[in-house]
Amino acid sequence: MADIEKITDAPVEFMKDGARFVQKCTKPSQKEYLQLIRAVGMGFIMMGVVGYLIKLIHIPIRYLIV
């Protein structure tokens, strides 16, 4: 009987935690939203630059080896 209670308690606890999480969520202000957009944009740009630099280094090395 205890095993059945454990199995049924898990989804109930999950739903309670999910509801509590959604209640605590707030809509970001415009300032917070723009800050988030800038941070994500900078991340994309930085990852693009790193990928481009790796490709620039990799192409000549590949032709030197072959």
Biopython code that builds the backbone (N, CA, C, O; Angstrom):
import numpy as np
from Bio.PDB.StructureBuilder import StructureBuilder

atoms = [
    (1, "MET", "N", (0.822, -1.198, 0.000)),
    (1, "MET", "CA", (0.000, 0.000, 0.000)),
    (1, "MET", "C", (0.867, 1.264, 0.000)),
    (1, "MET", "O", (0.512, 2.265, -0.623)),
    (2, "ALA", "N", (1.991, 1.214, 0.693)),
    (2, "ALA", "CA", (2.885, 2.373, 0.761)),
    (2, "ALA", "C", (3.491, 2.664, -0.608)),
    (2, "ALA", "O", (3.723, 3.821, -0.957)),
    (3, "ASP", "N", (3.747, 1.606, -1.387)),
    (3, "ASP", "CA", (4.315, 1.804, -2.724)),
    (3, "ASP", "C", (3.328, 2.529, -3.633)),
    (3, "ASP", "O", (3.724, 3.382, -4.428)),
    (4, "ILE", "N", (2.065, 2.197, -3.520)),
    (4, "ILE", "CA", (1.049, 2.849, -4.342)),
    (4, "ILE", "C", (0.942, 4.325, -3.965)),
    (4, "ILE", "O", (0.769, 5.177, -4.836)),
    (5, "GLU", "N", (1.042, 4.629, -2.671)),
    (5, "GLU", "CA", (0.982, 6.027, -2.237)),
    (5, "GLU", "C", (2.171, 6.819, -2.767)),
    (5, "GLU", "O", (2.024, 7.979, -3.154)),
    (6, "LYS", "N", (3.354, 6.194, -2.785)),
    (6, "LYS", "CA", (4.538, 6.867, -3.317)),
    (6, "LYS", "C", (4.353, 7.171, -4.798)),
    (6, "LYS", "O", (4.724, 8.246, -5.268)),
    (7, "ILE", "N", (3.782, 6.223, -5.530)),
    (7, "ILE", "CA", (3.583, 6.412, -6.968)),
    (7, "ILE", "C", (2.570, 7.513, -7.239)),
    (7, "ILE", "O", (2.748, 8.303, -8.165)),
    (8, "THR", "N", (1.520, 7.574, -6.450)),
    (8, "THR", "CA", (0.493, 8.601, -6.676)),
    (8, "THR", "C", (0.904, 9.955, -6.121)),
    (8, "THR", "O", (0.408, 10.979, -6.590)),
    (9, "ASP", "N", (1.792, 9.991, -5.142)),
    (9, "ASP", "CA", (2.223, 11.273, -4.570)),
    (9, "ASP", "C", (3.152, 12.038, -5.502)),
    (9, "ASP", "O", (3.147, 13.269, -5.489)),
    (10, "ALA", "N", (3.939, 11.353, -6.301)),
    (10, "ALA", "CA", (4.904, 12.021, -7.175)),
    (10, "ALA", "C", (4.217, 12.969, -8.161)),
    (10, "ALA", "O", (4.620, 14.129, -8.248)),
    (11, "PRO", "N", (3.199, 12.530, -8.905)),
    (11, "PRO", "CA", (2.559, 13.479, -9.830)),
    (11, "PRO", "C", (1.850, 14.623, -9.110)),
    (11, "PRO", "O", (1.822, 15.747, -9.611)),
    (12, "VAL", "N", (1.283, 14.347, -7.952)),
    (12, "VAL", "CA", (0.588, 15.393, -7.201)),
    (12, "VAL", "C", (1.588, 16.451, -6.738)),
    (12, "VAL", "O", (1.323, 17.647, -6.858)),
    (13, "GLU", "N", (2.718, 16.023, -6.218)),
    (13, "GLU", "CA", (3.764, 16.960, -5.788)),
    (13, "GLU", "C", (4.302, 17.754, -6.980)),
    (13, "GLU", "O", (4.570, 18.951, -6.876)),
    (14, "PHE", "N", (4.453, 17.068, -8.107)),
    (14, "PHE", "CA", (4.932, 17.745, -9.312)),
    (14, "PHE", "C", (3.967, 18.843, -9.725)),
    (14, "PHE", "O", (4.395, 19.947, -10.061)),
    (15, "MET", "N", (2.696, 18.562, -9.706)),
    (15, "MET", "CA", (1.681, 19.561, -10.075)),
    (15, "MET", "C", (1.680, 20.733, -9.081)),
    (15, "MET", "O", (1.555, 21.889, -9.486)),
    (16, "LYS", "N", (1.819, 20.438, -7.795)),
    (16, "LYS", "CA", (1.864, 21.501, -6.789)),
    (16, "LYS", "C", (3.087, 22.393, -6.988)),
    (16, "LYS", "O", (2.990, 23.619, -6.937)),
    (17, "ASP", "N", (4.241, 21.760, -7.216)),
    (17, "ASP", "CA", (5.456, 22.539, -7.445)),
    (17, "ASP", "C", (5.343, 23.381, -8.713)),
    (17, "ASP", "O", (5.775, 24.533, -8.740)),
    (18, "GLY", "N", (4.761, 22.800, -9.762)),
    (18, "GLY", "CA", (4.578, 23.544, -11.005)),
    (18, "GLY", "C", (3.660, 24.739, -10.823)),
    (18, "GLY", "O", (3.937, 25.821, -11.341)),
    (19, "ALA", "N", (2.571, 24.552, -10.092)),
    (19, "ALA", "CA", (1.629, 25.650, -9.846)),
    (19, "ALA", "C", (2.294, 26.741, -9.015)),
    (19, "ALA", "O", (2.088, 27.927, -9.272)),
    (20, "ARG", "N", (3.080, 26.354, -8.031)),
    (20, "ARG", "CA", (3.788, 27.326, -7.191)),
    (20, "ARG", "C", (4.795, 28.113, -8.024)),
    (20, "ARG", "O", (4.944, 29.322, -7.847)),
    (21, "PHE", "N", (5.479, 27.429, -8.927)),
    (21, "PHE", "CA", (6.456, 28.087, -9.797)),
    (21, "PHE", "C", (5.778, 29.115, -10.702)),
    (21, "PHE", "O", (6.266, 30.237, -10.845)),
    (22, "VAL", "N", (4.657, 28.734, -11.312)),
    (22, "VAL", "CA", (3.954, 29.640, -12.217)),
    (22, "VAL", "C", (3.427, 30.854, -11.455)),
    (22, "VAL", "O", (3.422, 31.961, -11.994)),
    (23, "GLN", "N", (2.987, 30.670, -10.225)),
    (23, "GLN", "CA", (2.496, 31.794, -9.432)),
    (23, "GLN", "C", (3.609, 32.778, -9.097)),
    (23, "GLN", "O", (3.359, 33.980, -9.002)),
    (24, "LYS", "N", (4.832, 32.288, -8.917)),
    (24, "LYS", "CA", (5.948, 33.170, -8.574)),
    (24, "LYS", "C", (6.525, 33.884, -9.791)),
    (24, "LYS", "O", (7.223, 34.887, -9.644)),
    (25, "CYS", "N", (6.241, 33.375, -11.005)),
    (25, "CYS", "CA", (6.774, 33.990, -12.217)),
    (25, "CYS", "C", (6.148, 35.373, -12.424)),
    (25, "CYS", "O", (4.959, 35.586, -12.188)),
    (26, "THR", "N", (6.980, 36.286, -12.866)),
    (26, "THR", "CA", (6.488, 37.624, -13.168)),
    (26, "THR", "C", (6.921, 37.993, -14.584)),
    (26, "THR", "O", (7.922, 37.491, -15.094)),
    (27, "LYS", "N", (6.155, 38.869, -15.199)),
    (27, "LYS", "CA", (6.487, 39.338, -16.524)),
    (27, "LYS", "C", (7.641, 40.332, -16.403)),
    (27, "LYS", "O", (7.585, 41.232, -15.565)),
    (28, "PRO", "N", (8.687, 40.188, -17.222)),
    (28, "PRO", "CA", (9.815, 41.113, -17.108)),
    (28, "PRO", "C", (9.439, 42.511, -17.575)),
    (28, "PRO", "O", (8.596, 42.689, -18.454)),
    (29, "SER", "N", (10.081, 43.486, -16.970)),
    (29, "SER", "CA", (9.861, 44.858, -17.408)),
    (29, "SER", "C", (10.571, 45.060, -18.748)),
    (29, "SER", "O", (11.343, 44.206, -19.184)),
    (30, "GLN", "N", (10.308, 46.171, -19.382)),
    (30, "GLN", "CA", (10.924, 46.436, -20.679)),
    (30, "GLN", "C", (12.447, 46.529, -20.551)),
    (30, "GLN", "O", (13.182, 46.089, -21.435)),
    (31, "LYS", "N", (12.906, 47.105, -19.446)),
    (31, "LYS", "CA", (14.350, 47.228, -19.210)),
    (31, "LYS", "C", (14.983, 45.844, -19.068)),
    (31, "LYS", "O", (16.030, 45.579, -19.660)),
    (32, "GLU", "N", (14.362, 44.966, -18.294)),
    (32, "GLU", "CA", (14.881, 43.615, -18.126)),
    (32, "GLU", "C", (14.865, 42.857, -19.449)),
    (32, "GLU", "O", (15.805, 42.125, -19.760)),
    (33, "TYR", "N", (13.797, 43.030, -20.227)),
    (33, "TYR", "CA", (13.662, 42.340, -21.498)),
    (33, "TYR", "C", (14.753, 42.779, -22.472)),
    (33, "TYR", "O", (15.362, 41.941, -23.135)),
    (34, "LEU", "N", (15.003, 44.080, -22.563)),
    (34, "LEU", "CA", (16.047, 44.574, -23.454)),
    (34, "LEU", "C", (17.426, 44.103, -23.003)),
    (34, "LEU", "O", (18.282, 43.803, -23.836)),
    (35, "GLN", "N", (17.647, 44.037, -21.693)),
    (35, "GLN", "CA", (18.918, 43.550, -21.169)),
    (35, "GLN", "C", (19.114, 42.083, -21.548)),
    (35, "GLN", "O", (20.218, 41.677, -21.912)),
    (36, "LEU", "N", (18.066, 41.305, -21.464)),
    (36, "LEU", "CA", (18.128, 39.891, -21.842)),
    (36, "LEU", "C", (18.405, 39.741, -23.326)),
    (36, "LEU", "O", (19.209, 38.899, -23.725)),
    (37, "ILE", "N", (17.747, 40.549, -24.147)),
    (37, "ILE", "CA", (17.971, 40.490, -25.592)),
    (37, "ILE", "C", (19.417, 40.839, -25.922)),
    (37, "ILE", "O", (20.039, 40.184, -26.759)),
    (38, "ARG", "N", (19.956, 41.866, -25.268)),
    (38, "ARG", "CA", (21.356, 42.234, -25.500)),
    (38, "ARG", "C", (22.301, 41.108, -25.115)),
    (38, "ARG", "O", (23.241, 40.805, -25.850)),
    (39, "ALA", "N", (22.059, 40.489, -23.968)),
    (39, "ALA", "CA", (22.935, 39.412, -23.501)),
    (39, "ALA", "C", (22.895, 38.230, -24.456)),
    (39, "ALA", "O", (23.938, 37.665, -24.784)),
    (40, "VAL", "N", (21.715, 37.853, -24.903)),
    (40, "VAL", "CA", (21.595, 36.727, -25.839)),
    (40, "VAL", "C", (22.228, 37.078, -27.176)),
    (40, "VAL", "O", (22.906, 36.245, -27.778)),
    (41, "GLY", "N", (22.016, 38.293, -27.644)),
    (41, "GLY", "CA", (22.616, 38.727, -28.898)),
    (41, "GLY", "C", (24.135, 38.721, -28.838)),
    (41, "GLY", "O", (24.798, 38.289, -29.781)),
    (42, "MET", "N", (24.683, 39.196, -27.734)),
    (42, "MET", "CA", (26.140, 39.184, -27.572)),
    (42, "MET", "C", (26.664, 37.754, -27.541)),
    (42, "MET", "O", (27.735, 37.469, -28.076)),
    (43, "GLY", "N", (25.915, 36.865, -26.921)),
    (43, "GLY", "CA", (26.319, 35.457, -26.897)),
    (43, "GLY", "C", (26.358, 34.870, -28.295)),
    (43, "GLY", "O", (27.305, 34.167, -28.650)),
    (44, "PHE", "N", (25.330, 35.154, -29.096)),
    (44, "PHE", "CA", (25.306, 34.668, -30.481)),
    (44, "PHE", "C", (26.484, 35.212, -31.266)),
    (44, "PHE", "O", (27.149, 34.474, -31.993)),
    (45, "ILE", "N", (26.740, 36.505, -31.119)),
    (45, "ILE", "CA", (27.843, 37.129, -31.860)),
    (45, "ILE", "C", (29.179, 36.529, -31.432)),
    (45, "ILE", "O", (30.017, 36.214, -32.276)),
    (46, "MET", "N", (29.380, 36.370, -30.121)),
    (46, "MET", "CA", (30.646, 35.819, -29.635)),
    (46, "MET", "C", (30.852, 34.385, -30.118)),
    (46, "MET", "O", (31.953, 34.018, -30.526)),
    (47, "MET", "N", (29.793, 33.576, -30.072)),
    (47, "MET", "CA", (29.924, 32.197, -30.535)),
    (47, "MET", "C", (30.183, 32.155, -32.045)),
    (47, "MET", "O", (30.926, 31.297, -32.522)),
    (48, "GLY", "N", (29.579, 33.068, -32.788)),
    (48, "GLY", "CA", (29.835, 33.141, -34.224)),
    (48, "GLY", "C", (31.275, 33.518, -34.522)),
    (48, "GLY", "O", (31.903, 32.944, -35.411)),
    (49, "VAL", "N", (31.800, 34.487, -33.776)),
    (49, "VAL", "CA", (33.189, 34.906, -33.979)),
    (49, "VAL", "C", (34.144, 33.767, -33.628)),
    (49, "VAL", "O", (35.104, 33.514, -34.356)),
    (50, "VAL", "N", (33.884, 33.086, -32.526)),
    (50, "VAL", "CA", (34.742, 31.965, -32.135)),
    (50, "VAL", "C", (34.696, 30.873, -33.202)),
    (50, "VAL", "O", (35.739, 30.338, -33.577)),
    (51, "GLY", "N", (33.525, 30.540, -33.686)),
    (51, "GLY", "CA", (33.401, 29.526, -34.733)),
    (51, "GLY", "C", (34.110, 29.932, -36.007)),
    (51, "GLY", "O", (34.760, 29.109, -36.652)),
    (52, "TYR", "N", (33.986, 31.207, -36.374)),
    (52, "TYR", "CA", (34.646, 31.700, -37.578)),
    (52, "TYR", "C", (36.168, 31.631, -37.428)),
    (52, "TYR", "O", (36.868, 31.224, -38.355)),
    (53, "LEU", "N", (36.677, 32.029, -36.257)),
    (53, "LEU", "CA", (38.125, 31.976, -36.037)),
    (53, "LEU", "C", (38.641, 30.549, -36.068)),
    (53, "LEU", "O", (39.710, 30.288, -36.619)),
    (54, "ILE", "N", (37.902, 29.631, -35.490)),
    (54, "ILE", "CA", (38.314, 28.225, -35.517)),
    (54, "ILE", "C", (38.339, 27.728, -36.956)),
    (54, "ILE", "O", (39.256, 27.006, -37.347)),
    (55, "LYS", "N", (37.350, 28.104, -37.738)),
    (55, "LYS", "CA", (37.321, 27.684, -39.138)),
    (55, "LYS", "C", (38.490, 28.302, -39.900)),
    (55, "LYS", "O", (39.103, 27.629, -40.728)),
    (56, "LEU", "N", (38.814, 29.578, -39.637)),
    (56, "LEU", "CA", (39.942, 30.215, -40.307)),
    (56, "LEU", "C", (41.252, 29.511, -39.992)),
    (56, "LEU", "O", (42.120, 29.394, -40.857)),
    (57, "ILE", "N", (41.397, 29.046, -38.773)),
    (57, "ILE", "CA", (42.624, 28.347, -38.378)),
    (57, "ILE", "C", (42.628, 26.925, -38.927)),
    (57, "ILE", "O", (43.673, 26.416, -39.333)),
    (58, "HIS", "N", (41.472, 26.289, -38.938)),
    (58, "HIS", "CA", (41.385, 24.880, -39.325)),
    (58, "HIS", "C", (41.634, 24.674, -40.816)),
    (58, "HIS", "O", (42.267, 23.684, -41.184)),
    (59, "ILE", "N", (41.166, 25.560, -41.685)),
    (59, "ILE", "CA", (41.292, 25.362, -43.128)),
    (59, "ILE", "C", (42.756, 25.304, -43.574)),
    (59, "ILE", "O", (43.118, 24.371, -44.290)),
    (60, "PRO", "N", (43.619, 26.259, -43.185)),
    (60, "PRO", "CA", (45.030, 26.142, -43.617)),
    (60, "PRO", "C", (45.728, 24.925, -43.017)),
    (60, "PRO", "O", (46.560, 24.309, -43.683)),
    (61, "ILE", "N", (45.412, 24.569, -41.791)),
    (61, "ILE", "CA", (46.043, 23.390, -41.188)),
    (61, "ILE", "C", (45.647, 22.141, -41.938)),
    (61, "ILE", "O", (46.475, 21.255, -42.149)),
    (62, "ARG", "N", (44.388, 22.055, -42.347)),
    (62, "ARG", "CA", (43.923, 20.878, -43.084)),
    (62, "ARG", "C", (44.668, 20.741, -44.404)),
    (62, "ARG", "O", (45.035, 19.631, -44.788)),
    (63, "TYR", "N", (44.898, 21.848, -45.106)),
    (63, "TYR", "CA", (45.602, 21.772, -46.386)),
    (63, "TYR", "C", (47.096, 21.534, -46.213)),
    (63, "TYR", "O", (47.734, 20.991, -47.115)),
    (64, "LEU", "N", (47.669, 21.924, -45.084)),
    (64, "LEU", "CA", (49.076, 21.635, -44.825)),
    (64, "LEU", "C", (49.299, 20.161, -44.553)),
    (64, "LEU", "O", (50.328, 19.602, -44.932)),
    (65, "ILE", "N", (48.333, 19.528, -43.893)),
    (65, "ILE", "CA", (48.462, 18.108, -43.560)),
    (65, "ILE", "C", (48.286, 17.254, -44.794)),
    (65, "ILE", "O", (48.976, 16.246, -44.948)),
    (66, "VAL", "N", (47.380, 17.632, -45.674)),
    (66, "VAL", "CA", (47.078, 16.808, -46.855)),
    (66, "VAL", "C", (48.033, 17.037, -47.955)),
    (66, "VAL", "O", (47.915, 16.421, -49.014)),
]
sb = StructureBuilder()
sb.init_structure("model")
sb.init_model(0)
sb.init_chain("A")
sb.init_seg("    ")
for serial, (resi, resn, name, xyz) in enumerate(atoms, 1):
    if name == "N":
        sb.init_residue(resn, " ", resi, " ")
    sb.init_atom(name, np.array(xyz, "f"), 0.0, 1.0, " ", f" {name:<3s}", serial, name[0])
structure = sb.get_structure()
